Amino acid sequence: MPVLKKEIELGDGSKVWFRQASGLEKIRIESIQAKAVRKCRDFGSPEDWTIEQNEEFLTHIETLGGSLEDQMKEWVPNCVLEEDFDLNLLTSEELRTILGFVRGDDPEGAIPLDSSPE
């Protein structure tokens, strides 16, 4: 499955091209997330976690180095396709939007889980 690209409009109306993070780029953070899930496996299904259990899970993620900030620092700079674009000019909201696409949360950019031809 190819890594998708998307032109994202920023708050000032300018547009910048980004690509999704590849599987290889995502491996470190996904490994951290898996470790945090294992530390919380006695909580049951994540959909049933209490607020306190979710907070403990997020603390594990942050402690292991997979926080939202870590994801932004690791993936966004590698995924901008504009040579002269200064990432320091992005707002927090723009960074969250970009990260959503880069990691595959954005429905327009998400790679389908079931890609088998039928």
LOGUNU-523392 format. One line per 8 residues: number of its first residue (from 1); their letters; for each residue x, y, z of N, C-alpha, C, O. Coordinates in pm, whole numbers, plus 32768, in hexadecimal, padded with zeros to 4 digits. Layout:
% LOGUNU-523392
NUM) A) X:Y:Z:X:Y:Z:X:Y:Z:X:Y:Z; ...
% end
This chain:
% LOGUNU-523392
1) MPVLKKEI) 8055:7F8B:8000:8000:8000:8000:805A:807C:8000:80B6:8084:8051; 8042:80DB:7FA7:8098:8151:7F9F:8081:81AF:8015:8017:81B0:8052; 80E7:81FE:8032:80DC:8268:8095:8094:82DB:804F:80BE:8307:7FE4; 8029:830B:808C:7FD8:8371:804C:8010:83FC:8064:8058:8414:80C5; 7FEE:8459:8009:8016:84E5:8013:7F99:853B:8014:7F31:8515:7FDD; 7FA3:85AF:8054:7F2F:8609:805B:7F60:8698:806B:7FC1:86B2:80B2; 7F1D:86F3:8027:7F38:8782:8037:7EDD:87B6:80A6:7E62:87AF:809A; 7F19:87E9:8110:7ECC:8816:8184:7ECD:88AE:8188:7F36:88EE:817F
9) ELGDGSKV) 7E55:88E7:8196:7E49:8978:819D:7E60:89A7:822C:7E25:8972:828A; 7EB6:8A0A:823A:7ED7:8A42:82BD:7E7A:8AB7:82DD:7E2E:8AE4:8287; 7E81:8AE6:8356:7E2B:8B53:8384:7E35:8BD2:8334:7DD5:8C1E:832A; 7EAA:8BEC:82FA:7EBD:8C67:82AC:7E93:8C56:821A:7EA4:8CB2:81CA; 7E5D:8BE1:81F7:7E30:8BC8:816F:7E98:8B87:8115:7E77:8B58:80A9; 7F14:8B83:8141:7F7B:8B40:80F1:7F67:8AA8:80FA:7F26:8A76:8156; 7F9E:8A61:8099:7F90:89D0:8094:801A:8990:808F:8074:89C1:804C; 8027:8922:80D7:80A7:88DC:80E0:808C:8847:80CC:802C:8811:8101
17) WFRQASGL) 80E3:8806:807E:80D8:8776:8065:811C:8726:80D3:818C:8744:80FC; 80D6:86BF:8101:810C:8660:8162:80F2:85D3:8130:8099:85BD:80DD; 813E:8575:8163:8125:84E8:8148:810E:84A3:81CD:8132:84D8:8237; 80D3:842F:81C7:80C4:83E1:8240:814A:83A9:826A:81A4:8396:8218; 8158:838E:82EB:81CF:834A:831D:81CA:82BA:82EC:8161:827B:82EA; 823C:8288:82C6:8242:81FD:8299:8241:81A0:8312:8253:81CC:8384; 822B:8123:82F8:822B:80C0:8362:82AF:80BD:83AD:82B1:80B0:8428; 831C:80C9:8365:83A0:80C7:83A4:83B1:813E:8402:83EC:8130:846E
25) EKIRIESI) 8380:81B3:83DA:838A:822A:842E:8332:821D:84AB:8354:8253:8515; 82C4:81D6:84A0:8264:81CC:850D:8286:815D:8572:824C:8159:85DF; 82E0:8106:854E:82FE:808F:85A0:8320:80B0:8631:82ED:806E:868C; 8374:8113:864A:83A0:8131:86D3:8329:815A:872A:8319:8127:8799; 82D6:81B5:86F9:8265:81E4:8749:81FC:8175:8758:81C2:8165:87C3; 81E5:8129:86EE:8184:80BA:86F8:81B4:8052:875C:8162:8015:87A2; 8234:803C:8764:826C:7FDF:87C6:8255:8013:8855:8233:7FC7:88AF; 8268:8095:8868:824E:80D3:88E9:81BB:80C4:890F:819B:80A3:8981
33) QAKAVRKC) 8162:80DC:88AF:80D3:80CE:88CA:80B0:803E:88F0:805E:8028:894A; 80EC:7FDF:88AD:80D4:7F52:88CE:8104:7F30:895B:80C1:7EE8:89A4; 8178:7F65:8981:81AB:7F4F:8A09:814C:7F8A:8A70:8133:7F4C:8AD8; 8118:8001:8A55:80BC:8042:8AB3:803A:7FF2:8ABF:8003:7FE4:8B2C; 8009:7FBE:8A4F:7F8F:7F6C:8A53:7FA8:7EF0:8AA7:7F53:7EC9:8AF8; 801D:7EB0:8A96:803C:7E39:8AE6:8041:7E5A:8B7C:8018:7E09:8BCF; 8073:7ED1:8B9D:8078:7EF7:8C2A:7FEB:7F0B:8C63:7FD7:7F05:8CDC; 7F8B:7F22:8C0C:7F01:7F3D:8C37:7EA1:7ECA:8C15:7E27:7EDC:8C1C
41) RDFGSPED) 7ED4:7E58:8BF0:7E7E:7DEA:8BC2:7E1C:7DBB:8C2C:7DB1:7D87:8C0B; 7E3D:7DCC:8CAB:7DE0:7DA2:8D14:7D68:7E01:8D24:7D0E:7DE6:8D73; 7D68:7E70:8CD8:7CF7:7ECD:8CDB:7C81:7E9A:8C89:7C12:7ECF:8C94; 7C97:7E34:8C37:7C2E:7E05:8BDC:7C38:7E4C:8B57:7CA2:7E7F:8B32; 7BCB:7E4F:8B0F:7BC8:7E8D:8A8A:7BD6:7F25:8A95:7B94:7F63:8AE8; 7C2A:7F63:8A40:7C3D:7FF4:8A47:7BBB:8044:8A3D:7BB2:80B1:8A76; 7B58:8010:89F7:7AD7:8057:89EB:7A92:8063:8A73:7A3E:80BB:8A87; 7AB4:800A:8AD0:7A73:8007:8B53:7AC6:8048:8BC1:7A9D:8047:8C36
49) WTIEQNEE) 7B39:8080:8BA0:7B90:80BB:8C05:7B4E:8135:8C46:7B03:817F:8C06; 7B6B:8147:8CC5:7B3D:81BE:8D0C:7B98:8234:8CE6:7BFF:8222:8CA4; 7B73:82A9:8D10:7BC5:8320:8CF8:7C4E:830D:8D38:7CB4:832F:8CFC; 7C50:82D6:8DB1:7CCE:82C0:8DF7:7D26:825C:8DAD:7DA0:826E:8DA5; 7CEA:81F2:8D78:7D36:818E:8D2D:7D6E:81C9:8CAC:7DDF:81AB:8C86; 7D1F:821D:8C67:7D50:8261:8BEF:7DC5:82BC:8C12:7E27:82C4:8BC8; 7DBB:8302:8C82:7E28:835B:8CAC:7EA6:830B:8CCB:7F15:8337:8CAB; 7E97:8297:8D0A:7F0B:8243:8D27:7F4B:8211:8CA5:7FC5:820E:8C99
57) FLTHIETL) 7EF8:81EB:8C44:7F2A:81BF:8BC1:7F7A:8231:8B80:7FE9:821A:8B4E; 7F43:82A9:8B80:7F87:831B:8B42:8009:833D:8B8C:806A:8367:8B4D; 800B:832A:8C0D:8086:833F:8C59:80F0:82DC:8C2D:8165:8300:8C1E; 80C9:825E:8C19:8128:81F9:8BE8:815E:8222:8B5E:81D6:821A:8B45; 8105:824E:8B06:812E:827A:8A7F:8195:82EA:8A8A:81FE:82E6:8A49; 8177:834E:8ADB:81D0:83C1:8AEA:8256:8397:8B27:82C0:83C3:8AF9; 8251:8343:8B8D:82CB:8315:8BCF:8326:82C8:8B70:83A0:82D2:8B78; 82E9:827B:8B17:8335:8229:8AB9:8365:8279:8A3E:83B6:8247:89F0
65) GGSLEDQM) 8333:82F5:8A2E:8362:834A:89BF:8309:8349:8945:833A:835D:88D6; 8288:8331:8956:822D:832C:88E3:81BC:8390:88EB:8152:837B:88AF; 81D1:83FD:8932:8167:8462:8944:8144:84A5:88BF:8186:8492:8859; 80DA:84F4:88C2:80B1:8542:884E:8124:859B:881E:813C:85A7:87A6; 8168:85D8:887B:81DB:862D:8859:8249:85DA:8815:8284:8606:87B2; 8265:8563:884A:82CA:850C:880D:82A3:84E6:877F:82F7:84E4:8725; 8223:84C7:876B:81F4:84A4:86E5:8206:8519:8685:8234:8506:8614; 81E3:8591:86B1:81F2:8607:865C:8284:861F:8638:82A4:8638:85C4
73) KEWVPNCV) 82DB:8617:869B:8369:8632:8683:83A8:85C8:8629:8401:85E6:85DA; 837A:854D:8634:83B6:84DF:85E9:837F:84D4:855B:83CA:84B7:84FE; 82FC:84EB:854A:82BF:84D1:84C8:82AD:854A:846F:82C8:8543:83F7; 827F:85BA:84A7:825C:862E:8453:82D4:8662:8404:82C5:8679:838C; 8349:8677:8440:83BA:86A9:83F0:83E0:864D:837C:840A:867C:8313; 83D2:85CB:838F:83F5:856C:8325:838B:8566:82B8:83A7:8537:8249; 8313:8595:82D5:82A3:8583:8278:827B:8600:822C:8221:85FB:81D8; 82BB:8671:8247:82A0:86EA:81F9:82E8:86DD:8174:835E:86B7:8170
81) LEEDFDLN) 82A3:86FB:8107:82DC:86E8:8082:830B:876A:8042:8338:876A:7FCF; 8302:87D8:808A:832F:885A:8059:83BC:8874:808C:83D4:886D:8104; 8419:8891:8032:84A5:88A1:805A:84BE:8918:80B5:8509:890C:8116; 8481:8989:809A:849F:8A03:80E4:8435:8A26:814C:842A:8A9A:8173; 83E8:89C5:8178:837D:89E2:81D8:83B3:89DE:8266:83F6:897F:828D; 8395:8A46:82B4:83C3:8A50:833F:8356:8A1A:839C:82F1:8A5B:83B1; 836B:89A3:83D3:830A:8964:842C:82F2:89B4:84AB:828A:89A4:84EC; 834F:8A0A:84CF:8340:8A5B:8548:82D2:8AC4:853A:82AB:8B01:859E
89) LLTSEELR) 82A0:8AD9:84C2:8236:8B3A:84AC:81AB:8AFF:84C1:8148:8B48:84BE; 81A2:8A7B:84D5:8120:8A39:84E6:80E6:8A53:8571:812F:8A5B:85D4; 8062:8A60:8576:801E:8A6D:85F7:8007:89E0:8630:8016:897C:85EA; 7FE3:89DB:86AE:7FC6:895A:86EE:7F53:8913:86A8:7F57:8899:8693; 7EED:895E:8683:7E7A:8924:863C:7EA3:88EB:85B5:7E79:887E:858F; 7EF6:8935:856C:7F26:8904:84EA:7F7A:8885:84FC:7F6D:8827:84AD; 7FCE:8883:8562:801F:880C:857C:7FC8:8792:8599:7FE5:8725:8569; 7F5D:87A4:85E7:7F04:8734:8605:7EBE:8703:8587:7EAE:868A:8575
97) TILGFVRG) 7E94:875E:8530:7E54:8738:84B2:7EB5:86E9:845B:7E93:8680:8425; 7F2E:871D:844F:7F95:86DB:83FE:7FB7:8652:8438:7FC1:85F1:83EE; 7FC7:864B:84BC:7FE6:85CA:84FA:7F78:8564:84E1:7F94:84EF:84C9; 7EFB:8591:84E5:7E8C:8536:84C8:7E99:84F5:843F:7E80:847E:8430; 7EC0:8544:83DD:7ED5:850B:8357:7F52:84B4:8353:7F4F:8444:8320; 7FBF:84E7:838A:8041:84A2:8383:8039:8416:83C1:8074:83B7:838D; 7FEF:8409:842F:7FE8:8385:846E:7F73:8331:843E:7F65:82BE:8468; 7F1D:8368:83E6:7EB2:8319:83AA:7E2B:8327:83EB:7DD1:82D9:83CE
105) DDPEGAIP) 7E19:838A:8445:7D98:839F:8487:7D32:83DF:842A:7CBA:83C6:8434; 7D62:8432:83D0:7D0F:847E:8373:7CCB:841D:8312:7D11:83D6:82CA; 7C44:8419:830E:7C00:83BC:82B4:7C26:83CF:8221:7C24:836F:81D3; 7C49:844A:81F9:7C71:8462:816F:7CFB:8428:8151:7D1D:8410:80DD; 7D49:8410:81B9:7DD0:83E0:81A3:7DEA:8357:81DD:7E56:831F:81CA; 7D89:8320:8223:7DA0:82A0:8264:7DA4:8230:81FD:7D52:822B:81A1; 7E03:81D9:820E:7E0E:8163:81B8:7DAA:80FE:81ED:7DAB:80DF:8264; 7D52:80C8:8196:7CEE:8068:81C5:7D31:7FF0:8208:7D98:7FBF:81DA
113) LDSSPE) 7CF4:7FC2:8274:7D2B:7F4F:82BB:7D1C:7ED1:8268:7D77:7E7D:8266; 7CAD:7EC2:8224:7C97:7E4C:81D1:7CB4:7E72:8141:7C5F:7EAA:80FC; 7D2D:7E55:8115:7D53:7E7C:808C:7D51:7E05:802E:7D83:7E0E:7FBE; 7D18:7D95:805A:7D16:7D1F:8004:7CAC:7D2E:7F99:7C3B:7D54:7FB7; 7CCE:7D10:7F1C:7C6C:7D1B:7EB0:7C05:7CAA:7EBB:7C28:7C37:7ED9; 7B87:7CCB:7EA3:7B1F:7C64:7EA8:7AD4:7C60:7E27:7A78:7C10:7E17
% end
